[in-house]
Amino acid sequence: MPVKVTGFEVFPVVCPPPFRGGRSWLFVRLDTDAGVRGYGEMMLLGTGFRLPVLAAMMADIIEQAVIDHDPYDIEMLFDKVYGRAGYSHYPELTKLGILSAIEMACWDIIGKDCGQPVYKLLGGQMRDRVRTYTYIYDDPAAPQSGGSPLRRDVWLNPAHAAERARHYADQGFTAIKVDPFSLILTHDQSLGQNVPLQFSLPAADTAERVIGAIRVEVGTACDIIIGTHGQMTAAGALRIARRLEKFDPLWYEEPCPPENMKALAEVARRTSIPIATGERLTTKFDFARLLEHRAAAIFNFDVGQVGGIGEAKKIAGMAEAHYVQVAPHVYGGPLIAAAALHLSVCSPNFLIMEAIERFDGVHARFAEPSFDWRDGYLMPPRGPGLGFNLREDVARSHAPRGPQQGTIRSY
């Protein structure tokens, strides 16, 4: 008997401090005529819209394309939303983020209806635990600079960065990530240049001292991941890489803007540090271009943005055939993390998954059960579907307030 989506609720969330995983999250619940409900989440980093607007967009797409849709028909769902009547076949961040949340909820419904975890429906379990890394965050008890979840000094102060790296190593993490280049450029870093740029010599010196201090502190107990946010020219990225190769980083992340894959490929060919990219890309079509250019050794796509779990599994399969590894990016709430966890469990070419610390802070307040994190690893979920349900009462209590407030309900 076919199952049909009969209703939904969208949950825009204004996150409480210390803003691990962002200041806003956007969840969705799909209801079916079989009485099974599924949850999903959209990654918000790549969108340029405010939270109530995104919630309205998601509701609109569901009303047009998802009501009366069979959640088992994942491929047709992708075509309906991505193609939009045959015209808009283009990997755009907002549309694909919304589709990712909806598709995630469909997989949750399928798993619950079948009584199986999602990874069992995607080829089955490849590993008994999933290795994780975390960004180096400052102590939440420390005064925050402007309420930022990532204070610049924890990235740019070598002694402070090393101290916080030791904190996470002592917790059991075997890999840690730091961005020794601030996302918000200061004059002393950029010397008036616009992105893409070559960082100043003082900025390059700081990066070298930060990574060096962390390596001295943790030794070989932890891999070091170098985050950037696509700020550099290929030449500028190579100048930095030459300084950092001696510290043997696990990867050098998106040193060039994502639209220029040839520039990224040039960096990849001329440094010994593996290049990772993908968090600002969507769909298998973007990642096929990366493979054509041989621009990266690691894909760090976000399941909450590339089109969902099924699309992420296709990207992982394409990557596997080219000896490229996957390291799912996680930025958002607990359901994006849950989807990434399922993909990590079932993907042969999995390397490591991003965690937001141990998911034992604000993430544990919004989902049940809690994540099972042990000594640097996440354990596979055992419940059906995603294995985690949104705590709707908590989500509603953190809805945005103002002229466009509250949750979006329909049907």
C-alpha positions, -999 to 999 in steps of 0.1 A, spaced: 0 0 0 16 33 -10 24 58 17 16 95 12 28 127 29 -3 143 43 10 171 65 41 189 79 55 213 103 85 236 99 105 245 130 127 277 127 150 278 158 170 306 173 198 288 190 208 294 226 244 303 234 272 293 230 261 289 194 279 257 186 267 249 151 253 283 143 229 309 156 199 295 137 186 260 128 157 249 106 139 216 111 110 200 94 86 171 102 66 153 76 35 134 85 21 104 65 -13 87 61 4 56 76 9 75 109 47 75 105 65 108 110 100 118 97 123 146 107 149 165 86 171 196 89 185 222 64 221 235 65 218 273 66 254 286 60 250 291 23 217 310 23 213 347 22 179 348 38 166 354 73 152 325 92 114 332 89 118 337 52 136 303 49 108 287 69 82 301 45 102 289 15 104 254 29 67 254 36 60 266 1 81 239 -16 64 212 6 30 224 -3 38 224 -40 59 192 -44 57 170 -13 20 168 -1 6 136 -15 41 124 -25 52 89 -16 83 94 6 97 61 -8 100 79 -42 133 97 -33 145 100 -69 112 115 -81 113 139 -51 147 151 -62 136 156 -97 104 175 -87 123 200 -65 156 203 -84 140 204 -118 111 227 -109 90 220 -140 120 213 -162 136 248 -160 158 252 -130 183 224 -132 210 242 -113 228 234 -80 217 264 -60 224 265 -22 190 275 -8 168 252 -29 192 223 -24 193 230 14 155 229 16 154 197 -5 180 181 18 158 186 49 128 172 31 147 142 16 162 135 50 127 134 66 116 110 38 145 86 47 135 88 83 100 78 74 112 49 52 135 36 79 108 38 106 83 22 82 107 -7 75 119 -9 111 156 -4 101 182 23 105 188 43 73 223 30 69 209 -5 66 189 6 36 219 22 19 241 -8 16 245 -17 53 271 -12 80 307 -8 70 322 0 104 312 -4 141 321 32 150 327 65 132 358 86 139 351 123 146 370 156 147 360 189 162 369 225 157 389 240 185 364 261 204 371 284 232 360 276 268 323 285 269 329 300 304 354 325 289 340 360 279 329 359 243 339 386 218 307 399 204 289 366 212 309 348 185 310 310 189 346 310 176 368 338 191 396 349 169 422 345 196 416 308 200 426 304 163 453 331 162 470 329 195 495 300 194 496 293 231 459 295 235 452 273 205 476 247 218 460 248 252 425 242 237 439 214 214 452 196 245 417 199 260 402 180 231 430 155 229 424 147 266 387 141 259 397 115 233 396 133 200 422 120 175 418 149 151 412 186 157 406 215 133 416 251 134 413 280 110 444 302 114 429 327 90 399 347 103 368 345 81 363 382 87 394 397 72 413 424 91 435 450 74 467 435 88 458 402 72 446 413 38 464 447 33 433 460 14 429 430 -9 395 414 -17 390 377 -19 407 359 -34 439 373 -19 474 366 -7 476 368 30 501 392 45 534 379 59 523 386 95 492 365 88 513 337 73 536 338 103 507 336 127 493 305 109 527 288 110 531 295 147 496 283 156 498 250 137 534 245 150 523 251 186 494 226 183 517 200 168 542 204 196 514 201 222 496 170 208 524 153 190 511 124 169 481 118 192 460 140 169 457 148 133 456 186 126 430 198 100 436 233 85 404 251 78 402 280 55 371 295 38 381 299 2 399 332 7 431 326 -13 445 328 -48 462 296 -59 496 313 -56 487 326 -21 475 292 -10 507 275 -22 529 301 -2 509 291 29 511 254 22 549 255 19 550 268 55 526 242 69 537 210 51 562 202 78 535 198 103 518 170 83 482 182 84 454 157 76 441 182 50 441 218 38 405 228 34 391 248 4 421 272 1 406 288 -31 370 300 -38 348 270 -47 338 284 -81 374 281 -95 381 244 -95 412 248 -118 428 270 -92 420 244 -65 435 217 -87 467 237 -92 471 238 -54 464 201 -51 491 192 -76 518 213 -60 514 206 -23 519 174 -3 490 183 20 457 166 9 431 191 -3 395 189 10 366 208 -4 328 205 -8 310 223 20 298 251 -3 289 228 -32 257 209 -40 246 178 -60 266 152 -78 271 175 -107 293 199 -87 313 170 -74 317 154 -108 334 186 -119 358 183 -90 367 148 -101 372 159 -137 397 186 -124 413 162 -99 409 191 -75 406 173 -41 416 141 -23 388 145 2 351 156 -2 337 173 29 301 178 16 273 186 40 243 162 39 221 191 48 230 209 17 239 186 -12 204 173 -17 201 149 11 212 114 21 206 98 -12 225 124 -31 253 123 -6 255 85 -11 258 90 -48 286 115 -44 304 92 -20 301 64 -46 315 86 -74 344 96 -51 351 60 -42 356 51 -79 383 78 -81 401 69 -48 387 101 -32 377 99 5 347 115 22 346 134 54 311 148 60 309 184 70 285 190 100 273 225 108 239 229 123 217 209 147 214 173 156 195 160 126 222 171 101 247 153 124 224 122 124 222 121 86 260 125 83 265 97 108 243 72 88 263 81 56 296 76 75 286 42 87 277 28 53 303 45 30 334 24 22 356 55 15 348 73 47 377 91 64 364 111 93 332 130 103 330 165 117 315 167 152 305 197 172 325 188 202 308 156 216 272 167 207 266 168 245 257 205 247 228 223 230 225 194 205 214 171 233 186 194 243 169 193 208 170 156 200 164 123 217 181 100 224 215 116 229 244 108 206 266 79 218 302 94 216 330 74 230 367 83 230 367 102 197 341 80 180 303 80 174 285 48 177 260 38 149 224 46 158 203 14 165 168 28 162 148 29 130 151 58 105 176 84 116 174 70 151 168 105 166 136 125 170 133 162 173 121 174 207 93 196 192 85 213 225 121 225 227 122 236 191 90 256 194 102 273 226 131 287 206 111 300 176 120 335 164 99 363 179 87 394 161 64 402 131 71 368 115 72 346 145 66 310 156 65 278 137 50 272 102 22 247 103 1 234 75 -24 205 68 
